[in-house]
Amino acid sequence: MTGQRTISVTAAVARNPLVRLSTPVDLAFGADEQIALVGPNGAGKSLLVDMLTGKYPLLKGNITYDFRPFTSTSVYENIRYIAFRDTYGSADANYYYQQRWNTHDQDEAPTVRQQLGEVKNEEYRHHLFDLFNIEPLLDKKIILLSSGELRKFQLAKALLTMPRILILDNPFIGLDAATRDLLADLLTRIAAMGTLQLVLVLSMLDDVPPFITHVVPVSDRTVGPKVARDKWLERLSELDNRGEEQLVLANLCRQVEELPYSHTNYTSPEVVKLNRVSIRYGGRTILKDLDWTVMRGEKWALSGENGAGKSTLLSLICADNPQSYACDISLFGRKRGTGESIWEIKSHIGYVSPEMHRAYLKNLPAIDIVASGLHDSIGLYKRPKPEEMSVCEWWMNIFGVATLKDKPFLQLSSGEQRLALLARAFVKDPELLILDEPLHGLDTYNRRRVKAVIEAFCHRRDKTLIMVTHYANELPATITDRLCLKRNS
């Protein structure tokens, strides 16, 4: 086994120019190595994964595989890849935004048990199910899983096939702290076993787990030489340009804070009021007798373990959940169901969430995606005025994606898509900003950028924030209140 290379890439160039990296790829994975592909948003990491998995034919060069001790030579059988979008489930042409909340559209959706199928190695199955606490999810519809529960399901499903190589795109996002620790421990033990090679795709340049032995940097669609993990971390500390970055962010924040006010047409001191709200799906209670009041200008951190009901709660506020009309809910001083339309409610709210990212499969120019936030549509059905398009471009510049405004949305990297969707949430200068895991999939710099923009927006008069994250360090310093949801049985 000494000297074995599971994957060897020699001077490889993709045939299709749209998925081609800037320079030919030369790369080899030793069988005893655990690899991290690391780079900023839009660097080309996913293009490299597509090449490694044989997704696209080559113009020149070659890729060879050695999956020993496994006898199968099939790439399909030996390599499993969980992409960023899989965090939110497998969205397809039949999936639409709000589907998760519409029970009458869930009848045909498969359960976790059906999707996992039969597993020959019963001991291994029990081990995985215990680690990921899968048993309580088995009879739950896939579509009803929270983003964190979906990540557990996708990981368990991939590991149950016992591949030779498992490629995981940002595996820890969407998981609560306890599950992150469990996953890190599981991956560390898997790496020590030596029969499964792990390849992590990471946007956080400095967040490389200890079980990783080697790092492959990817930048500007160029794959750099593989380096040992400790050498990579040394190089990062030498390249830290935080001082220059802070000047850029300070300028961005000043622009946001000085933005003229365009939406100040509500006067109620209460923004959100829930009175003994309960939500049930099948036999499970998601929210039970919840009382919650959000006053104008407050900044709330909403937390809770995976499946505690955070996204369900936000769907009620945003009028995406049909059950909201059966609940005692008031928004901006008006009780739900007293004549206001969904669009009147949404006109005051800027929102981004994992469900929204999952549903956005529109291959429109990125600026049209941002402009759709003006009218709260999935897609652009009303052409904005020139001055409105200028506002869209302004916000794209704030989030660092203005140069991508004409690029089709589905050709953007997952991190670039998230930045465009954030610009969409801010574009109408909303009174209430609801951010559900807004920093998902962003690289180190963009995380700091987005956090600074959120902070600056919160300094503006009477702006109200509800933010969900599993990472306390992602919350802006302006947070005034906290609500932690407990999972119901």
N, C-alpha and C positions, 0 to 999 in steps of 0.2 A: 504493500500500500504506500510505501515511502515514495514521495515525488509524484503521487497521483494528482491529476488536475481534473476536477469535476467539469469545469467549463474552461475552454481555451478559445480566445478570440484573436484572430490575426488579421490586421489591416482591413477590418470589416467596414463596408460602406453600404447603407441601405439603398435599395433601388429607387424608392419613392423620395423625391426631394423634400416633400412636406414632413417626413419623419426622419430626415437625415441629420445626423450630428455634424458639427462643423469640420471635424477632422476624423480620419480613419481611426477605428478603435483597436487597440492592442491591450488585451487584458487576460489574466488567468487567475482562477480560483483554485488554491490548493485544497485537497480533500479535508485537511485538518484545520482549515481556516473558517472563522465566522466573520462575515463581511458586513460593513455598513457602506452604502452608497449615499454620500453626503453632499448637499449643495443647496443654494438658495432657490426660491420659487422661480420657475421658468428656466432653470439651468439645463434641463435635458435629462433628468434622472429617469423619468418614465420612458423616454425614448430609448435609453440604455437598457432598461428592463425589457422593453418590447424586443430589442435586438437579442438579448440573452435568451429569451424564451422562444425565439424563432417566429415571432408574430409577423414580421415582414421579410420578404426575400431580399437577398443581398445583390448589389451591383458588382461588388468585388470583395475579395477576402473570403474568410471562412470561419465557421464556428464548429468546434468538436466537443463532444461530451463523453465523460467516463463516469457512469453512475455506480460503479462497484461499491459495496458488495452486492447491490441489487442486480438481478439478472436482466431485467427489462432495459432496453435501450431507448425506449420511447420518451421524448421530452414531455409529452402530455401526461404520462403516468408518473414521471419522476419530479417534475417541477410544479409547485402550486404557488400561485401569486394572488395575494389579497390586495387589491388596488385601493386607493383612497376612497373612491366612491362606494366601495363595498362596505365602508363604515356605516353607510345609511341603508344598506340592503341593495338588491339588484333592481334598480329602476329600469323600466322598459317602457315601450310605447303604451302599455295599458295602465301605467302608474301615473297618478296625477296628484298635484298638491292638494292637501286636505283629505286624501283617501284614507289615511290612517284614522281619521276621526269619524268617517262615515260608515257606520256598522253595516248598512244594507249592501255596501260594496265589498264587504270582507268575506262573504260566504264562500267564494271560490278560492280564497287565499289559502295556501298550504300552512300547516303547522310546523313547528320546529322539529317534531318527531318525524313527520313525513319527509322533510328536507334532509335530515341526517341519515335516514335510511338504515339498512341493516349493517352491523359491524361485526366482522368475524372474530376479532380479538376482544372477547368480553372483558378480560381483566384490564386491558388498555382503555376500553370504553369507560369502565367504571372510574378509572383513575382520572381521565380527562373530565368526566362529568362532575366528579367531586371537586376538582380544582377550579372549574369555571362555574360551579353551582348551576348546572344546566337543568337538573331535574325539575325545578319549579317552572321552567320555560317550555317543557316538552309539548304540552297541549295548547300552547299559546300560538295564535296566528303570527306568522312572520311579520306581517304588516303592522301589528300592534306592539312590536318590540321597540323599546327606546333605542336611541343611537348607541348607548353603551351596551345594552343587551344584544343588539345586532353584532357589535364587534366581538363579543364573547362567542356568539353563535358561529360567526364566520371563521373564527380561529379554531373552534372545536371541530367544525366541519372539515376544514383543511387538514388538521392534524390527524383526524380519524382515517384519512386516506393513506396515511403513513408514506409521504413522499420522501425522496432523497434530498431535495432542496426546497425550502420554504422561503418565499420572498414576501416580506410584510412591509407595506407602505405606512409609515408613521403608526406603528401598532398600538401605541399607548393613548392616542387621542380618543376622547369620548368615554374614557373609563374613570370611575371614581378612584380615590386614592387606594382603597383596600384592594380593588381589582387590579390596579396598576402594579401593586406590590406582588400580588399573586402571579400575574403574567410575567413580571421580571424574574421571579423565582423559577417559574416553569421554564422559561426560555433559557435561563442559566443552566438548569438541569439537563435540558435537551441538548444544549451545546456540549456539555460534559460527556454525554453518552457517545457522541462521535458518529452516530448513524444518520443523523439528520443535520444537514448544513443549513444554517440560517443566513439570510441576506436581508438586512433591514434597509429600507429607503427612508432617509431622515432629512427633514428640513431644518431642524435645530442643529446647527453646526457643532455645538459644544455638548450636546446631550447624547453621547455615545455610550451605551451600557458597557459595564466592565467585561461582560463575556465576549464582546467583539474583539477580535484579534487584529483585524486590518480594516483600513478605511480607504475607499476609492472616492476622491473628490471629483465633483462634476460642476463645471462653471462655464457659462456662455456656450452651452452645447458642445463642450469639449471635455473628454474624459481624461483626467490626470492619472499619473502613476499611482499604483497601490502603495500605501505606506502603513507601517505598524501604528496601532492605536495611540501609543504613548507619544510617538513622533508627531502625529497629527495634532494632538492636544497642545504640545509644545509650540507648534507652528501657529496655532490659533492665538495663543497668548501673545506671540510676537507681532501678530498682524492687527491687534486690537486698535481700532481707530475711533473709540467711543467719543473723544473730544470733538472731532469733526462732525460726527453723527448728531451730537447734541445740538450743535448750531443749526443743522438742517431741521431737526425736529422742533426746535424753539421757533423757527420761522413759520413752519406749518401751523403750529399751535396758535401763534399770533394771528394768522390769517383766519383760522376758524373762530377764534374768540371775537374778532372784529367784524365778522360776517353780519350784514344787515338782517334784521328780523323780518321774516316773510309770513310766518304762521303764528299769529298771536290772537286767534279769534275764539278762544274759550276763556271763561272767567271763573269756572268752578274751582274751589280749593281742593276738591276731591277728584283725583284722576281715575282711580280704580277702587271700587268697593265691592267685595264679595261677602255675602251673608249666608252662612251655613251651606256652602256649596258642596255637593257630593256628586261624584262621577263614577259610574260602574260600567265595566265591559264584561259581558258574560257573568261569571260568578265572582269576578274580582273587583274589589273597590279600589279605585285609583286615588281619589280624593274623598275625604270624609269630613263633613261638617266644618269646612274651612271658612274661617272669618279672616278677612284681610283688607286693609285700607291703605292705599298709596296716595299720599298728599302731593300736591303740585310742588315741584322742586326737589322732592326726595330722590335719593339714589339708592336703589335696593340691590343687594346681592342675593340671588335665589340659589340655594344649594340643596343637596340631598343625593343619596346614592342612586346608582342606575336603577331606573324603573320606579322611582319614588313619585313620579307624576309631574315633574317640572315642565316638560314640553306640553303635556296635557293642559296644565294651568295656563300656559301662555297661549295655547290655541283657543281657550275660552275668551281671553282678553281680546285677541285679534279677530274674533268672530269667525274663526275657521272651523270651529267645532259645533255641529248642530245641537249638541246638548246644552250649549250656552243659553239658548232661548228658553230652556226649562229651568234655568237657575236664576237665583236672585243676584243679578250683577248690574252694577251701574258704572258707566264710563263717562268721564268728563261731566259728571253731575246729572246724567240722564240714564234712567233705568232701561236696561236692554229690553227690546220688544215694545217700546212705546212710540214706534213710528219711524225711528231713524233707520237708514239703510246701512248695509255692511260697508258701503263705500264711504258713507259719512264718517263711520267709526274709523276706518282705515286711513282716511285723509289726515288724521292727526298722529298716526303711528308710523314709525320707521322700524322695520323688523328684518332680522336675518336669523336663519336657523339651519340645522342639519337637514330638516325636511325640505326646506326651500332649495337648498343646494342639490339635494337628491332629485327634486322634480324639475329643475331647470335644465332641460335637454334641448332648448331652443338654440339653433346654430345661427343666431343673429349676430351682427357686429356687436362688440362688447358695449359700445356706447348706447346701443338700442336696449340692451339688457338694463343698463343703468337708468335709461329714460323710462323704462316700464315701471319704475318705482314712483313716478309722478302720478300714475293712475292705478297703482297696485295690481297690475296684471302680470300673468306669467306669459311673457311675450309682449310685443308692442303692436297695439291695434289702433292707436290714435297718434298721428304724427305730431310730435311736439313742435312748438314754435321755435324759431332760431334762438331767442333769448333763453328758452328752457334748455336747449341743447348746449348752450354756453355754460349754464349752471351744471349740467351733467359732466361736461369736460372739466370744469373747475374741481368737482369732487373727485373725478378720476385722477386728476393731478395730485390732489391731497393724499390719495391712497397709493400713488406711485404707479398707476397703470394708464396714464393718459396716452402714452405712446402706443398702446395696444387698442385704442378706441375703434379702429376699423377691422381688427382681427376677429374672425368668427369665434364666438364664445367657447364652443367645444374644442377649438384648437388651442385654447389657453391651458396652461398647467392648472392643476387643482388649486394651488395657492393663488394664482392669478385670478381664477374664477371667484375665489372667496373674496379677494380684494374688490373685484367688480361688484359683487353682491353687497358688500359693505357700502360702497359708494351709492348703490341703489337704495339702501336703507336711509342714508343721510340726505338724499338729493332734494327732498321737499322740506328740509329743516323742521323735522317733526317735533311736536310738543312732548310726545312720549316715545322714547327710544327703547326697543326691546331687542336685546342681543343674546342669542342662545349659542353659547360656545363660539364667539366670534373669531377667536384666534386659531381655530382648528386648522392644522396643515400649513400654517405660516412659518417662514424661516425666522431665524433669530432677529434679524434687523426689522423685518416687517411686523413681528410681534410687538417690538418696542414702538414702532411707528404707529400702529393701530391703537395701542394702549394710550399713547400720547394724544392722538386725535380724539379718542373717547373722553379722555380727561379734559381736554380743551373745550369740547362740546358741552360737557357737564358744567363748566364754569359760566356758561351763558345763562341769561336770566330765565328763571322758571322752567328750565328743562328738567324732565323727569326721566329716570333711567331704571330699567329692570334688566339685570345681567345675570346670566347663568354661566358658571364655569366650575370645573373640578379642580382648578389650580388657583389657590388664594393669591399668588403673586401676579395673576393676570388682572385682578380687580383694580380699578382706578382708586386713587387716594381719596376721591370725593365721596366714596360710599358712606351713606348715613345710616342705613338700616339693613337688617338681614332677616331672611326667612329661610328656615331649613325644613324641608319636607321629609317626613318619615314614611318609609315604605309600608303600605298596608298588606296584610296577609291575603 
